[in-house]
Amino acid sequence: MSFVKKTPPPPECEEGDIFKAKLTEIKKVTSQLKDQEGNLREQLEIDFELVDNGYKGRTWMAYYEQPGDKSMLGKLALKLQQVTKHEINDIQVFLREFKTYGYIFVKVKGFREYEGETFPNFGIVADKLPGMQEKLAVSEKEKTRDMRPVLEPFKDAITLGFPLNQSDFNKSLMVDDRLTLFKQGFIEEKQGLYYFTDKARALFQG
């Protein structure tokens, strides 16, 4: 059936194995778990794709506006700041830098059964990130990609300097395209709006 997409199988692995993965989506969600005050906990839901075989997975971590340095979010923010050399002074800056960086390590925490098959459960490795050189090597294909076809539907908005709101931005572009536009500097986020840069406008001049 042509509309049913075949997904890559999970990798052969054991508990504790670590894999490099590409971020495909990050969003804040409300968990069904409650904190000590009885409030539903907020989490970051993180979708990823293993670099080695394309297997897609999802994991979660607790969300805090001001994470402690012992929390997973806090450890990850400190490591990201160390690797990128960019100052991360609030949660929104962290999320933007994390999406732009684009790669993580995930660790097999256990396994689950579904429809007679065994699948690994992954968690983020919070105190380790793919190094910049390693990340750049993985992204070499993205660097040489022609982004004009991706931006063509937005030609009028680009030439007129109009931004996109978050809803239109997310609905109009695939996750990989959004990440690549950020990484290559064709778009930037300001106060919840997405602005096309001079680099994007240069594609449609002349």
N, C-alpha and C positions, 0 to 999 in steps of 0.2 A: 504494500500500500504506500503510494508515493508521499502521502502527508504524514506518515508515521516516521519520525526521525530515529535512526539507529544510534544508540548512545554507546560510547566506549565502555568496556567492562572495567570493573575495579582492578587495580594492580595486585599482583601477588605480593603479599606483605605479612608481616608479623607485628604484634603489639610493640610499640616503641619505635618503629621505622619512621623515618622523616623524609618528606618529599617537598620539592620546590613547587610552588603553585602560583598561578596568575589570578589576581583579584578580578572578578567580573561584576560584583555588585556589593554595596555596603548600605545598610539602612537600619535605622533605629526602630525597634519593635517593642511591644509590651508582652512580657512573659506571663504565663499562668502561675509562676512562682511568686511568693509574697516575701517581703522583707520583714524585719522584726516588728515593725509598726503595723503590719498587716496590709501594706500597700503593694500592688502589683509591681514587680521589678521591670525596669527597662533594660533592654539588651541591644547589642549590635549584632545584626544578622549578616553574616559574611558568606557570600557565594564565591567559589573559586574553581579553577580548572587546573589539574595537575599538568605540569609542563611536559613530563615524560610521555604520557599516553592520552591526554585530553579528557581523562575522567573528571566528571563534574561532581562537586560536593558542597556541603554547607555546614557551617559551624556557628557558634554563638559565643559572645563574651559579655560580661556585665558592663552596663553603660553607666558612667558617672560624669557629671559636669566637671568635677574636680577629683580625679582619681588619685588614690594614694600610690606611693611608689612601690608597694608590695602587690598591688592588684595587677591583673593581666593587662588591663588597659594602660595603667601607669607605666609598667615595664616596657610595653610596646611603644608608647609615646617617647620614653627616654631613649630607647634604642633607635627609633626613627630619627630623632633629633641628632643623635650621635653619628648616624650613617650619612644623613643628608647635609649636615652642618647648617640646617635651617632652624631658627628659633621657633619653638612651638609653645605658645603662651596661653592657648585656650582650646577647648574641645573642637570648635569649628575649624581652627587652623590644623589641628591634628587630622581631622577627617579629610580635609582637602589635601594635605600632604600625603596621607596614607593612600588615598585614591590615585594620586598622581604617581607615587612611587610604584604601585601596581603589583608588587610581588611579595610573597611571604613564604615561610616554611610551615608545613602542617605535620602533625604527628599522629600516628595511629594510636587511639586510646582504648580501643576494644572493637567488638564486632556485633552485628545485629543480623537477624534472619528476616527475610522478606520474600514471600512467594517462593519459598524453597531455595533461595539463594542467600549467600553470606556476603555482607557488605561491611567495609571498615567504617568505624566512627572516627572522625578526625577532630583534633583541637589545634588551635594556633600555637606555634612556638613563639612565646612573647619576648624572649630575651635574645633572639637571633633573627637576622634578616639577610636575604641574599645581598652580597656586597654590590657596590655601585658598578664595578667592572663586570661582574657576573650578570647583573641586571641589564646592563647595556648590551651585552652579547645576546641575551635572550630577545631583546627588543630591536635588534638590527633590522629585521624585516619591517617592523613598524616605522623605522626611521626613513626607509626608502619608499614607503607607500605614498601613492598620489592621492591626496585627500580632496582634490577638487570635485570628483564625482559625489563624494559624501556631502560636500557643502553646497552643491549645485541647487538643491531645493530651497536654500536659504539665501540665494544670490541677492534678492532685493533687500532683505533685512541686513545683509552684510554691507552692501554698498550705501545704504541709507543710515547705517549705524544703529539699527534697532536691536535691542536685546531680546532674549527668549526668557520666559518664566520657567520655573523648574518643571512644571507639568508638561509643557510643550517640548522642553529639552529632552526629558526622559522618554516621552511618547514618540518623538520624531527620529530618534537615533538609537541604534543598537548599543549595547553596553560597551563592546570592544571599540566601537567608533567614538563614543564619548570619552573613553579613557585615552585613546590615541590623540584626539583633538586637544585634550588637556596637556598631554605629555609633549606634543609637538608645538605647543604654544599658539594654536589657532583660536582658542577660546579661553576666557577667564571668568571666574565667578566673583561677583560683587554684590553683597547684601541680598542674596537669594536670586539674583538675576544673572544670566549668562551672556557675556558680551563677546562679540567677535573682535579679534585683534587686527592690527595692521597687517600681520602675516596672512590672515584670512582674506582681507580686502585686496592684498596684492595679487591674489589668484585671479581676480576678476577685473583687473585694470587693463586698459588697452584693448 
